[in-house]
Amino acid sequence: KLLKTLFNFKLRHICVCSIYKHMKSKENIVFLGMMGVGKTSIGFLVSKKLNLSFLDIDQLIEKELGMKISKVFETRGEKYFREIEEKITLKSLKLKKIVISLGGGAFLNKNIRDEILNNHSSYWLKLNPKILIKRLRNNSKRPIAFKLTNNELIDLTKKRSNIYSKALYKIDCDNRSKNEIVNEILNIYETNKINSKY
């Protein structure tokens, strides 16, 4: 009976240690959400506060291909763009202790999503569709959004939200300043950092 008790205790100890080891391995911070929610600006500000390197996947793609995202969609199509996006995103995720902002559709890719959910801390920046539409209508650089009607954009937001909701954390960005959003993210990050020590 004593041996069985000791065995069960040891097993629980191993399980707890494995969980915390997994938590500690989630070193990279990944921001996801619809185009126009502020992933790049929020990601950059968070990286500065934490003194970590920052990568914006769309910017990396533009640098790799030597053209704007809208031009890639126009000349080579979405399928080609998604292939390059997957390659660059997965390569970037192999780096350690960095902050990454994804493109709007990247998290819909199962390979990218599984890698992020298993090994990284993910933050969904959520914004009311009406506020989002206002932002997007003032920006012609968004290749998918610019061609859609308001109703189509709302439908796209709802459809993608089902996938975005799988992220580890949801950050509500409605009527909030960048500083307020960044502070909430930093509080979550610091709390998890403290908890992972025990």
C-alpha positions as CSV (number, residue, x, y, z in Angstrom):
1,K,0.0,0.0,0.0
2,L,2.9,2.3,0.9
3,L,4.7,1.5,-2.3
4,K,1.5,2.2,-4.3
5,T,1.1,5.6,-2.6
6,L,4.7,6.5,-3.2
7,F,4.3,5.5,-6.9
8,N,1.2,7.6,-7.3
9,F,2.9,10.6,-5.7
10,K,5.9,10.2,-7.9
11,L,3.7,9.9,-11.0
12,R,1.8,13.1,-10.1
13,H,5.1,14.8,-9.5
14,I,6.3,13.8,-13.0
15,C,3.1,15.0,-14.6
16,V,3.2,18.4,-12.8
17,C,6.9,18.8,-13.8
18,S,6.1,17.9,-17.4
19,I,3.3,20.5,-17.5
20,Y,5.5,23.3,-16.1
21,K,8.4,22.3,-18.4
22,H,5.9,22.6,-21.3
23,M,4.8,26.1,-20.0
24,K,8.4,27.2,-19.8
25,S,9.0,26.1,-23.4
26,K,6.3,28.6,-24.6
27,E,9.0,31.3,-25.0
28,N,7.8,33.1,-28.2
29,I,4.9,35.5,-28.1
30,V,2.6,35.3,-31.2
31,F,-0.1,37.9,-32.1
32,L,-2.9,36.9,-34.4
33,G,-6.2,38.3,-35.6
34,M,-7.8,40.1,-38.5
35,M,-5.9,42.4,-40.7
36,G,-6.1,45.9,-39.4
37,V,-6.5,45.1,-35.6
38,G,-3.0,46.4,-34.8
39,K,-0.9,43.2,-34.6
40,T,2.3,44.9,-35.9
41,S,2.1,48.0,-33.7
42,I,1.1,46.1,-30.5
43,G,3.7,43.4,-31.2
44,F,6.4,46.0,-31.7
45,L,5.5,47.8,-28.4
46,V,5.4,44.6,-26.5
47,S,8.8,43.5,-27.8
48,K,10.3,46.9,-26.8
49,K,8.9,46.6,-23.2
50,L,10.3,43.0,-22.9
51,N,13.5,43.8,-24.7
52,L,12.9,41.0,-27.2
53,S,13.4,40.9,-31.0
54,F,10.3,41.5,-33.1
55,L,9.3,40.0,-36.4
56,D,6.3,40.9,-38.6
57,I,5.6,38.0,-41.0
58,D,4.1,40.2,-43.8
59,Q,7.1,42.4,-43.7
60,L,9.4,39.4,-44.0
61,I,7.4,38.1,-47.0
62,E,7.7,41.5,-48.7
63,K,11.4,41.5,-48.1
64,E,11.8,38.0,-49.4
65,L,9.8,38.6,-52.6
66,G,10.8,42.2,-53.1
67,M,7.2,43.4,-53.5
68,K,4.2,44.5,-51.5
69,I,1.7,41.8,-50.3
70,S,-1.1,43.4,-52.5
71,K,1.2,43.0,-55.5
72,V,1.9,39.3,-54.6
73,F,-1.8,38.6,-54.6
74,E,-2.3,40.5,-57.8
75,T,0.5,38.9,-59.8
76,R,1.0,35.4,-58.3
77,G,-2.3,34.7,-56.5
78,E,-3.3,33.8,-53.0
79,K,-2.2,30.1,-53.2
80,Y,1.4,31.1,-53.9
81,F,1.3,33.7,-51.1
82,R,0.0,31.2,-48.6
83,E,2.8,28.7,-49.5
84,I,5.5,31.4,-48.9
85,E,3.7,32.6,-45.7
86,E,3.8,29.0,-44.3
87,K,7.5,28.6,-45.1
88,I,8.5,31.9,-43.6
89,T,6.2,31.6,-40.5
90,L,7.4,28.1,-39.6
91,K,11.0,29.2,-40.0
92,S,10.5,32.3,-37.8
93,L,8.8,30.2,-35.1
94,K,12.0,28.1,-34.7
95,L,13.7,31.1,-33.2
96,K,13.7,31.6,-29.5
97,K,12.5,34.4,-27.2
98,I,11.0,36.7,-29.9
99,V,7.7,38.4,-30.5
100,I,5.9,37.6,-33.8
101,S,3.0,39.2,-35.6
102,L,1.2,37.0,-38.0
103,G,-0.6,37.9,-41.2
104,G,-4.4,37.9,-40.9
105,G,-4.9,34.5,-42.6
106,A,-1.8,32.7,-41.2
107,F,-3.4,31.1,-38.2
108,L,-6.0,29.4,-40.5
109,N,-3.1,27.2,-41.8
110,K,-3.2,24.0,-39.7
111,N,0.6,23.5,-39.8
112,I,1.2,27.0,-38.5
113,R,-1.7,26.8,-36.0
114,D,-0.5,23.5,-34.5
115,E,3.1,24.7,-34.1
116,I,1.9,27.9,-32.3
117,L,-0.6,26.2,-30.0
118,N,1.9,23.4,-29.0
119,N,5.0,25.5,-28.5
120,H,4.2,29.2,-28.2
121,S,2.1,31.8,-26.3
122,S,-0.6,33.0,-28.6
123,Y,-2.7,36.2,-28.3
124,W,-5.8,36.9,-30.3
125,L,-6.3,40.7,-30.8
126,K,-10.1,40.9,-31.1
127,L,-11.8,44.0,-32.5
128,N,-15.5,44.8,-33.2
129,P,-16.2,44.2,-36.9
130,K,-17.7,47.7,-37.3
131,I,-14.5,49.4,-36.0
132,L,-12.4,47.0,-38.1
133,I,-14.3,47.9,-41.3
134,K,-13.7,51.6,-40.7
135,R,-10.0,51.0,-40.4
136,L,-9.8,48.7,-43.4
137,R,-11.7,51.2,-45.6
138,N,-9.0,53.7,-45.0
139,N,-6.3,51.3,-46.1
140,S,-5.9,50.0,-49.7
141,K,-2.9,47.8,-48.7
142,R,-5.2,44.9,-47.6
143,P,-5.6,42.7,-50.7
144,I,-8.5,40.6,-49.5
145,A,-10.4,43.1,-47.4
146,F,-10.3,45.9,-50.0
147,K,-12.3,43.9,-52.6
148,L,-15.0,42.8,-50.1
149,T,-18.3,44.5,-49.2
150,N,-19.0,45.3,-45.6
151,N,-21.3,42.3,-45.2
152,E,-18.6,40.0,-46.7
153,L,-16.0,41.5,-44.3
154,I,-18.3,40.8,-41.3
155,D,-18.8,37.2,-42.6
156,L,-15.1,36.8,-43.0
157,T,-14.5,38.1,-39.5
158,K,-17.0,35.6,-38.0
159,K,-15.6,32.7,-40.0
160,R,-12.0,33.5,-38.9
161,S,-13.0,34.2,-35.3
162,N,-13.9,30.5,-34.9
163,I,-10.2,29.7,-35.6
164,Y,-8.7,32.7,-33.8
165,S,-10.6,31.6,-30.6
166,K,-8.3,28.6,-30.3
167,A,-5.5,31.1,-29.2
168,L,-4.3,30.8,-25.7
169,Y,-5.4,34.3,-24.8
170,K,-8.1,36.7,-26.1
171,I,-7.4,40.4,-25.9
172,D,-10.4,42.7,-26.4
173,C,-9.2,45.8,-28.2
174,D,-12.5,47.7,-28.5
175,N,-12.3,51.3,-27.4
176,R,-8.9,50.8,-25.8
177,S,-5.6,52.6,-26.3
178,K,-2.5,50.8,-27.4
179,N,-0.9,51.3,-24.0
180,E,-3.9,49.7,-22.2
181,I,-3.7,46.7,-24.6
182,V,0.0,46.4,-24.2
183,N,-0.3,46.6,-20.4
184,E,-2.8,43.8,-20.3
185,I,-0.6,41.6,-22.4
186,L,2.4,42.3,-20.2
187,N,0.4,41.5,-17.1
188,I,-0.5,38.1,-18.5
189,Y,3.1,37.5,-19.6
190,E,4.6,38.3,-16.2
191,T,1.9,36.3,-14.3
192,N,2.7,33.2,-16.4
193,K,6.4,33.8,-16.0
194,I,6.1,33.8,-12.2
195,N,3.8,30.8,-12.2
196,S,6.2,28.8,-14.4
197,K,8.9,29.1,-11.7
198,Y,6.9,26.9,-9.3
